[in-house]
């Protein structure tokens, strides 16, 4: 494994002492609400429902015990064998550590947070009635519903572009209409990450629209917050593709996934150089809001469900239904692809997709999963979305801000062309001091 070049890695912070228990408490609340529904339903006396109630109570007890472990800074327990993948990778690393380095408050952050979600997964995977239950789905769905105005805005913008075949005319010329449209779509996708539920655990739903402003004026303001802009290089690279493939390693479900789909559709429908987009979801409920295979297909079909967006008028739903129909067509034709089958059950020990829910930094990918490296090397561009993916790319190490990104990538550098939507290294001299004076928490605030 990569030693992160002896750099210190991110450790537990006081915020985690508050955030982790809040996440567990939210899962307990979700399961408890489900248990209440089951116990008051007309089928409460049938054997299957009784089993569900019994197992659900056991899950709540295990979650409460886990929360207690955190509170007393206990040693992390081995992940139980639950029939799923990614067990040995956690347990082997735990076994190799001295005791003081495998407690909740002294373990490195990357391992501890990934371990948290893998450990929680066992509580559900070891049941019969809750195996396919995603305790975060309701919160993901609600944030998606609350984003209806931004969703509609982007749908209309994309329709206008798709309906202009002349948009790609003279795309080789600097400042062409297609290049301008590309920059608009990328920036919309960039700020879709504002609804990361694993970081914004106390965010009120009514605040989401403030974070999702997608108009031209809002984008101009947001552009001032970009610390490094390689989009001209990205545009030049994409123009060199012919019938190329773009891969997106997904982050959040809901609105961010929607903006990923918007960008993907723009690339395949409006440009002459991308013909396929492959999306990489997670294998288990992960960091509260990350995309599962079900989330992906559900997000597309929900766009045509008028009851899901009750605040929108019928003609507005028609705009979304048109989008849903085109994206479903893309899936059927292979223009859009998931890296795993859309019906993949939670926790399946699949070859593709499993690496994303290990504790490994992506620097370890060539050693741990060389097949995945080979798969990504077939892509014209791999886009890594979100905070965790970026932290894993640079080993979650405390690199000096001016460290070249290629150096921070370590053994992954040069394996395939990649793009990220965050930056903590590769900054020009003086940028860190300037932004630090204005926003001391710039590395974690997402602003």
Secondary structure as UniProt FT lines:
FT   HELIX           4..6
FT   HELIX           14..39
FT   TURN            42..45
FT   HELIX           47..71
FT   TURN            72..73
FT   HELIX           88..96
FT   HELIX           99..102
FT   TURN            104..106
FT   HELIX           109..125
FT   TURN            131..132
FT   TURN            135..136
FT   HELIX           137..146
FT   HELIX           148..162
FT   HELIX           165..168
FT   TURN            169..172
FT   TURN            174..175
FT   HELIX           177..190
FT   HELIX           191..195
FT   TURN            197..199
FT   TURN            201..202
FT   HELIX           205..207
FT   HELIX           208..211
FT   HELIX           216..223
FT   TURN            224..225
FT   HELIX           231..239
FT   STRAND          244..249
FT   HELIX           255..270
FT   STRAND          274..280
FT   TURN            287..289
FT   HELIX           293..301
FT   HELIX           302..304
FT   TURN            306..311
FT   HELIX           314..333
FT   STRAND          336..338
FT   TURN            342..343
FT   TURN            346..347
FT   HELIX           355..357
FT   HELIX           362..364
FT   HELIX           365..368
FT   HELIX           370..376
FT   TURN            377..378
FT   STRAND          381..384
FT   HELIX           386..393
FT   TURN            394..396
FT   TURN            401..402
FT   HELIX           405..409
FT   HELIX           410..412
FT   TURN            413..414
FT   STRAND          418..420
FT   TURN            429..430
FT   HELIX           431..438
FT   TURN            440..441
FT   HELIX           442..445
//
